[in-house]
């Protein structure tokens, strides 16, 4: 049964926020910092490839969106309260772009 004492609720919330802050700097930020340079490099290479080969169904905006989705996947994977549907949708969107790019590269 949840406590109705406002002081206990406030203390619990502060403890949870404190743990989230510690977890952010100990786990989340290092993971994001590790993936960002890789994503930045991939974005540059992918856009250069698109500009060179002009694939019919793949555009620079899709690369931007896939990069953003992958960043979100890394961050959201640390939180249990992340919507499973949203997480699945952004994962599938990023996968679709990556698979499309692979298919187009195999044609060239």
MORA-V952519 format. One record per residue. N is the residue number from 1. SS is DSSP state (hx for helix, st for strand, lp for the rest). PHI is phi in whole degrees, -180 to 180 (999 if undefined). PSI is psi in whole degrees, 0 to 359 (999 if undefined). Layout:
n=N ss=SS phi=PHI psi=PSI
n=N ss=SS phi=PHI psi=PSI
This chain:
n=1 ss=lp phi=999 psi=135
n=2 ss=lp phi=-72 psi=146
n=3 ss=lp phi=-76 psi=139
n=4 ss=lp phi=-99 psi=359
n=5 ss=lp phi=-73 psi=115
n=6 ss=hx phi=-58 psi=326
n=7 ss=hx phi=-67 psi=318
n=8 ss=hx phi=-66 psi=318
n=9 ss=hx phi=-63 psi=318
n=10 ss=hx phi=-64 psi=317
n=11 ss=hx phi=-64 psi=317
n=12 ss=hx phi=-60 psi=314
n=13 ss=hx phi=-62 psi=317
n=14 ss=hx phi=-64 psi=319
n=15 ss=hx phi=-64 psi=317
n=16 ss=hx phi=-64 psi=316
n=17 ss=hx phi=-64 psi=321
n=18 ss=hx phi=-64 psi=317
n=19 ss=hx phi=-64 psi=322
n=20 ss=hx phi=-64 psi=319
n=21 ss=hx phi=-64 psi=316
n=22 ss=hx phi=-64 psi=316
n=23 ss=hx phi=-63 psi=323
n=24 ss=hx phi=-59 psi=310
n=25 ss=hx phi=-77 psi=333
n=26 ss=hx phi=-86 psi=325
n=27 ss=hx phi=-121 psi=308
n=28 ss=hx phi=-70 psi=306
n=29 ss=hx phi=-59 psi=315
n=30 ss=hx phi=-61 psi=324
n=31 ss=hx phi=-67 psi=317
n=32 ss=hx phi=-66 psi=316
n=33 ss=hx phi=-62 psi=330
n=34 ss=hx phi=-73 psi=321
n=35 ss=hx phi=-85 psi=331
n=36 ss=hx phi=-58 psi=313
n=37 ss=hx phi=-63 psi=325
n=38 ss=hx phi=-66 psi=315
n=39 ss=hx phi=-65 psi=320
n=40 ss=hx phi=-61 psi=316
n=41 ss=hx phi=-66 psi=317
n=42 ss=hx phi=-60 psi=317
n=43 ss=hx phi=-59 psi=314
n=44 ss=hx phi=-63 psi=311
n=45 ss=hx phi=-64 psi=316
n=46 ss=hx phi=-63 psi=317
n=47 ss=hx phi=-69 psi=323
n=48 ss=hx phi=-62 psi=317
n=49 ss=hx phi=-63 psi=316
n=50 ss=hx phi=-62 psi=316
n=51 ss=hx phi=-66 psi=330
n=52 ss=hx phi=-80 psi=316
n=53 ss=hx phi=-102 psi=346
n=54 ss=lp phi=48 psi=59
n=55 ss=lp phi=-61 psi=145
n=56 ss=lp phi=-65 psi=318
n=57 ss=lp phi=-115 psi=28
n=58 ss=lp phi=-138 psi=128
n=59 ss=lp phi=-132 psi=160
n=60 ss=hx phi=-57 psi=324
n=61 ss=hx phi=-63 psi=328
n=62 ss=hx phi=-68 psi=326
n=63 ss=hx phi=-66 psi=315
n=64 ss=hx phi=-58 psi=314
n=65 ss=hx phi=-66 psi=316
n=66 ss=hx phi=-61 psi=318
n=67 ss=hx phi=-61 psi=314
n=68 ss=hx phi=-62 psi=318
n=69 ss=hx phi=-64 psi=319
n=70 ss=hx phi=-65 psi=319
n=71 ss=hx phi=-59 psi=315
n=72 ss=hx phi=-64 psi=322
n=73 ss=hx phi=-61 psi=315
n=74 ss=hx phi=-60 psi=313
n=75 ss=hx phi=-69 psi=311
n=76 ss=hx phi=-69 psi=338
n=77 ss=lp phi=-66 psi=346
n=78 ss=lp phi=-88 psi=348
n=79 ss=lp phi=-113 psi=124
n=80 ss=lp phi=-69 psi=331
n=81 ss=lp phi=-84 psi=9
n=82 ss=lp phi=-66 psi=136
n=83 ss=lp phi=-63 psi=124
n=84 ss=hx phi=-63 psi=323
n=85 ss=hx phi=-66 psi=313
n=86 ss=hx phi=-62 psi=315
n=87 ss=hx phi=-60 psi=314
n=88 ss=hx phi=-62 psi=318
n=89 ss=hx phi=-64 psi=316
n=90 ss=hx phi=-71 psi=327
n=91 ss=hx phi=-64 psi=313
n=92 ss=hx phi=-66 psi=324
n=93 ss=hx phi=-64 psi=314
n=94 ss=hx phi=-64 psi=317
n=95 ss=hx phi=-61 psi=319
n=96 ss=hx phi=-60 psi=314
n=97 ss=hx phi=-63 psi=315
n=98 ss=hx phi=-64 psi=316
n=99 ss=hx phi=-65 psi=322
n=100 ss=hx phi=-62 psi=319
n=101 ss=hx phi=-66 psi=318
n=102 ss=hx phi=-61 psi=314
n=103 ss=hx phi=-59 psi=317
n=104 ss=hx phi=-66 psi=322
n=105 ss=hx phi=-67 psi=324
n=106 ss=hx phi=-67 psi=334
n=107 ss=hx phi=-74 psi=330
n=108 ss=lp phi=-83 psi=999
